Amino acid sequence: MATGETMDLERVISQILKIDRQIDRIIEIAFISVAAVFGAWLAWKVLGVADASLLIKVVGAFVGAVISAVVMWLFWLVARFLA
């Protein structure tokens, strides 16, 4: 009977750890998404002040989003490594 209870406890702990990893992944994606939106918004504003054309604003916003997302992802990796 004790062996069965141990197996059940191991299964429960395994499921909790899986959920914890999924929550970490969701938080990571949320932070990266917010950084991408902020990067796109900032690039759009900077290029708007510079009176750039619409195509340049769109391309700049995309590039700003990608750069911001990559930087946030790198910060996230460093934070996980140091934790």
Buried (B, 14 or more C-beta within 10 A) or exposed (E): EEEEEEEEEEEEEEEEEEEEEEEEEEEBEEBBEEBBBBBBBBBBEBBEEEEBEEEEBBBBBBEBBEBBBBEBBEEBEEEEEEE
